[in-house]
Amino acid sequence: MKAIDVLYLESEDISCITIQRTDIVAGQKIIDKNDTTFEVYGLVPNGRGLLNGISSLLVHGKFD
């Protein structure tokens, strides 16, 4: 999955990923460019982003 932006918080081992899709749900599996699979465990609310077709998700680990 191609990310628009990735913020990695090393102390918590969490990545916040911004993508150009709105059909992602918690529990869904996504794959980064290194073919590493991550499970989405949360969505970050952003009304303006959703209106523009953009979602932000949380995953455990470093998403590349």
N, C-alpha and C positions, 0 to 999 in steps of 0.2 A: 504494500500500500504506500502510495506516495504522500508524504507529509508536507504541508505548507510550512509548518514550524514545529520544532520539538524543544521542550524545556525539560532538562533532566535534573532532578534533585538527588544528588549523590548520597546525602546523609539518610534519605528515606528510601533510596533505590526505586524511585517512581519517575515515570515520564508522562508529561502532559503533551499530547499530540494534537495538532490542529490539522484537519483534513477538509477537502472539498466534497463532503458528502453529509447527508443528514439521515441516512437509513441505518446507522450503527446503533446497536443496543448493548447494554451491559450483559456480559457473558459470551459475547461474540468473539471469535478468534480472528486476529489480524496478523499479517506477516510483513516484516520489514524487508529492506533491500538485501539483507544478508540471509534471507530465508529463515529467520528466527520467528517462531510463533509466540504471540502474546495474547492473553485473554483480557478484554476490556472489563475493568471492574467498576468504572464510574464514568459519568458524563459531566462536563462542566457547563452549567447553564450560561447561555449567551444569546439573548433574544435577537440582537442585531445580526450576529453571525448566522443564526438559523435562517433569518429572512434572506440572507445572501448565500445560502446553501453551504455554510461552513459549520463544522462541529469540532468540539474539543473533547478528547477522551483521556482517561487515566489508565495506565497499565503499570504493572510491576516490572522493573528492569529497565535497561537502557535500550531505547528504541532508536535505530539508525535509519 
